[in-house]
Protein backbone atom coordinates (compact mmCIF):
# COMPACT_ATOMS: atom_id res chain seq x y z
CA UNK A 1 0.00 0.00 0.00
CA UNK A 2 1.31 3.44 -0.92
CA UNK A 3 1.95 5.52 2.19
CA UNK A 4 0.70 8.93 1.11
CA UNK A 5 1.99 12.00 2.94
CA UNK A 6 0.53 15.48 3.06
CA UNK A 7 1.88 18.14 0.73
CA UNK A 8 1.14 19.87 -2.58
CA UNK A 9 -0.51 17.50 -5.02
CA UNK A 10 -1.08 14.75 -2.47
CA UNK A 11 -4.01 12.41 -2.24
CA UNK A 12 -4.15 12.68 1.53
CA UNK A 13 -6.94 14.64 3.17
CA UNK A 14 -9.18 16.79 1.02
CA UNK A 15 -6.70 18.53 -1.31
CA UNK A 16 -6.23 16.16 -4.21
CA UNK A 17 -8.17 17.68 -7.13
CA UNK A 18 -7.19 20.81 -9.00
CA UNK A 19 -10.35 22.49 -7.73
CA UNK A 20 -9.50 21.67 -4.13
CA UNK A 21 -5.91 22.74 -4.67
CA UNK A 22 -7.17 26.05 -6.05
CA UNK A 23 -5.26 25.78 -9.31
CA UNK A 24 -6.09 25.55 -13.00
CA UNK A 25 -4.25 23.53 -15.61
CA UNK A 26 -4.43 23.96 -19.39
CA UNK A 27 -5.47 20.31 -19.78
CA UNK A 28 -4.41 17.21 -21.66
CA UNK A 29 -4.89 18.62 -25.18
CA UNK A 30 -2.60 21.53 -24.33
CA UNK A 31 -0.06 19.17 -22.78
CA UNK A 32 -0.09 17.02 -25.91
CA UNK A 33 0.40 20.08 -28.10
CA UNK A 34 3.33 21.32 -26.03
CA UNK A 35 4.91 17.87 -26.09
CA UNK A 36 4.55 17.32 -29.83
CA UNK A 37 5.57 20.88 -30.71
CA UNK A 38 9.00 20.12 -29.24
CA UNK A 39 9.29 16.34 -29.61
CA UNK A 40 9.50 14.56 -32.95
CA UNK A 41 11.11 11.25 -32.00
CA UNK A 42 8.46 8.50 -31.72
CA UNK A 43 10.34 6.85 -28.87
CA UNK A 44 10.23 10.00 -26.75
CA UNK A 45 6.55 10.54 -27.49
CA UNK A 46 5.88 6.92 -26.60
CA UNK A 47 7.79 7.24 -23.34
CA UNK A 48 5.74 10.30 -22.42
CA UNK A 49 2.53 8.36 -23.04
CA UNK A 50 3.77 5.40 -21.01
CA UNK A 51 4.58 7.60 -18.02
CA UNK A 52 1.23 9.37 -18.43
CA UNK A 53 -0.54 6.01 -18.26
CA UNK A 54 1.34 5.01 -15.12
CA UNK A 55 0.64 8.35 -13.46
CA UNK A 56 -3.07 8.14 -14.25
CA UNK A 57 -3.17 4.62 -12.83
CA UNK A 58 -1.66 5.74 -9.53
CA UNK A 59 -3.87 8.84 -9.39
CA UNK A 60 -6.97 6.69 -9.82
CA UNK A 61 -5.76 4.25 -7.17
CA UNK A 62 -5.14 7.01 -4.66
CA UNK A 63 -8.09 9.25 -5.47
CA UNK A 64 -5.93 12.04 -6.89
CA UNK A 65 -6.68 14.19 -9.94
CA UNK A 66 -6.08 11.94 -12.95
CA UNK A 67 -5.91 14.81 -15.43
CA UNK A 68 -3.29 16.68 -13.39
CA UNK A 69 -1.16 13.61 -12.75
CA UNK A 70 -1.48 12.43 -16.35
CA UNK A 71 -0.43 15.80 -17.73
CA UNK A 72 2.63 15.84 -15.47
CA UNK A 73 3.58 12.43 -16.83
CA UNK A 74 3.01 13.51 -20.41
CA UNK A 75 5.11 16.66 -19.99
CA UNK A 76 7.97 15.41 -17.84
CA UNK A 77 10.42 15.14 -20.77
CA UNK A 78 8.74 17.52 -23.21
CA UNK A 79 11.92 19.57 -23.65
CA UNK A 80 14.45 16.73 -23.83
CA UNK A 81 14.82 16.90 -27.61
CA UNK A 82 15.56 20.63 -27.59
CA UNK A 83 17.48 20.56 -24.30
CA UNK A 84 19.44 17.31 -24.60
CA UNK A 85 21.96 17.83 -21.81
CA UNK A 86 21.64 17.48 -18.05
CA UNK A 87 22.58 21.13 -17.68
CA UNK A 88 19.56 22.10 -19.81
CA UNK A 89 16.92 19.47 -19.06
CA UNK A 90 14.55 19.92 -17.36
CA UNK A 91 15.67 23.29 -15.95
CA UNK A 92 15.40 25.16 -19.25
CA UNK A 93 11.95 23.73 -19.79
CA UNK A 94 10.59 25.34 -16.62
CA UNK A 95 10.17 28.86 -18.09
CA UNK A 96 8.45 27.33 -21.11
CA UNK A 97 5.97 25.53 -18.89
CA UNK A 98 5.19 28.73 -16.97
CA UNK A 99 4.74 30.67 -20.21
CA UNK A 100 2.32 28.00 -21.42
CA UNK A 101 0.22 28.46 -18.29
CA UNK A 102 1.25 25.45 -16.22
CA UNK A 103 1.22 26.10 -12.44
CA UNK A 104 4.25 25.82 -10.18
CA UNK A 105 2.99 22.50 -8.82
CA UNK A 106 3.54 21.01 -12.29
CA UNK A 107 6.83 22.81 -12.86
CA UNK A 108 8.27 21.61 -9.55
CA UNK A 109 7.14 18.03 -10.07
CA UNK A 110 8.94 17.92 -13.41
CA UNK A 111 12.11 19.37 -11.90
CA UNK A 112 11.96 16.82 -9.08
CA UNK A 113 11.90 13.83 -11.43
CA UNK A 114 15.52 14.51 -12.36
CA UNK A 115 17.98 13.86 -9.49
CA UNK A 116 20.63 16.16 -10.96
CA UNK A 117 18.42 19.24 -10.43
CA UNK A 118 18.73 18.89 -6.67
CA UNK A 119 14.95 19.26 -6.32
CA UNK A 120 13.85 16.48 -3.98
CA UNK A 121 10.54 14.71 -4.62
CA UNK A 122 8.33 15.66 -1.67
CA UNK A 123 4.66 15.43 -2.59
CA UNK A 124 2.95 12.24 -3.71
CA UNK A 125 2.71 13.69 -7.21
CA UNK A 126 6.47 14.24 -7.30
CA UNK A 127 7.34 10.90 -5.75
CA UNK A 128 5.10 9.01 -8.14
CA UNK A 129 6.53 10.75 -11.21
CA UNK A 130 10.04 9.90 -10.06
CA UNK A 131 9.03 6.29 -9.45
CA UNK A 132 7.22 5.85 -12.77
CA UNK A 133 9.71 7.50 -15.11
CA UNK A 134 12.59 5.03 -15.31
CA UNK A 135 10.47 1.95 -14.70
CA UNK A 136 7.96 2.84 -17.42
CA UNK A 137 10.76 3.10 -19.95
CA UNK A 138 12.19 -0.18 -18.78
CA UNK A 139 9.00 -2.22 -19.01
CA UNK A 140 8.42 -0.91 -22.54
CA UNK A 141 11.95 -2.04 -23.43
CA UNK A 142 11.20 -5.48 -22.00
CA UNK A 143 7.95 -5.68 -23.97
CA UNK A 144 9.73 -4.83 -27.20
CA UNK A 145 12.01 -7.85 -26.93
CA UNK A 146 9.19 -10.27 -26.06
CA UNK A 147 7.30 -11.88 -28.99
CA UNK A 148 4.07 -11.50 -27.01
CA UNK A 149 4.80 -7.90 -26.02
CA UNK A 150 3.04 -6.90 -22.80
CA UNK A 151 0.81 -9.96 -22.72
CA UNK A 152 1.66 -12.16 -19.76
CA UNK A 153 4.49 -9.92 -18.56
CA UNK A 154 5.26 -10.62 -14.89
CA UNK A 155 7.27 -8.76 -12.26
CA UNK A 156 9.63 -11.73 -12.19
CA UNK A 157 10.52 -11.35 -15.88
CA UNK A 158 11.06 -7.61 -15.48
CA UNK A 159 13.16 -8.07 -12.35
CA UNK A 160 15.32 -10.60 -14.17
CA UNK A 161 16.03 -8.06 -16.88
CA UNK A 162 16.77 -5.37 -14.29
CA UNK A 163 19.55 -7.59 -13.01
CA UNK A 164 21.08 -7.71 -16.50
CA UNK A 165 23.19 -4.56 -16.56
CA UNK A 166 23.65 -4.59 -20.33
CA UNK A 167 19.90 -4.59 -21.01
CA UNK A 168 18.44 -1.07 -21.37
CA UNK A 169 21.67 0.13 -19.80
CA UNK A 170 20.50 3.74 -19.83
CA UNK A 171 17.85 2.99 -17.21
CA UNK A 172 19.12 3.80 -13.73
CA UNK A 173 18.56 0.80 -11.49
CA UNK A 174 19.33 3.03 -8.54
CA UNK A 175 16.47 5.36 -9.50
CA UNK A 176 14.12 2.40 -9.92
CA UNK A 177 14.98 1.23 -6.41
CA UNK A 178 14.63 4.71 -4.96
CA UNK A 179 11.27 5.15 -6.64
CA UNK A 180 9.96 2.04 -4.92
CA UNK A 181 11.25 3.36 -1.61
CA UNK A 182 9.54 6.72 -2.17
CA UNK A 183 6.23 4.98 -2.76
CA UNK A 184 6.72 2.54 0.09
CA UNK A 185 6.15 -0.38 -2.27
CA UNK A 186 7.96 -3.63 -2.87
CA UNK A 187 9.62 -3.60 -6.27
CA UNK A 188 7.47 -6.49 -7.49
CA UNK A 189 4.28 -4.60 -6.61
CA UNK A 190 5.38 -1.38 -8.31
CA UNK A 191 6.41 -3.32 -11.42
CA UNK A 192 3.04 -5.08 -11.51
CA UNK A 193 1.23 -1.75 -11.18
CA UNK A 194 3.20 -0.10 -13.98
CA UNK A 195 2.76 -3.09 -16.29
CA UNK A 196 -0.98 -3.08 -15.63
CA UNK A 197 -1.14 0.67 -16.29
CA UNK A 198 0.73 0.59 -19.60
CA UNK A 199 -0.62 -2.66 -21.06
CA UNK A 200 -3.81 -1.10 -22.52
CA UNK A 201 -1.69 1.16 -24.78
CA UNK A 202 1.23 -1.25 -25.03
CA UNK A 203 0.78 -2.20 -28.68
CA UNK A 204 1.06 1.43 -29.79
CA UNK A 205 4.25 1.87 -27.76
CA UNK A 206 5.94 -1.19 -29.18
CA UNK A 207 5.11 -0.17 -32.73
CA UNK A 208 5.08 3.24 -34.41
CA UNK A 209 3.72 5.81 -31.97
CA UNK A 210 3.93 8.79 -34.33
CA UNK A 211 0.20 9.05 -34.81
CA UNK A 212 -0.82 7.91 -31.34
CA UNK A 213 -2.48 10.27 -28.91
Secondary structure, DSSP 8 states (H G I E B T S, - for coil): ------STT-SSTT--SHHHHT-----HHHHHHHHHHH---HHHHHHHHHHHHHHHHHHHHHT--HHHHHHHHHHTTTTTTTS-STTTTTHHHHHHHHHTT--HHHHHHHHHTSGGG-----SHHHHHHHHHHHHHHHHHHHHHHSTTTTTT--HHHHHHHHT-TTTTTTS-HHHHHHHHHHHT--HHHHHHHHHHHHHTTHHHHHS--TT--
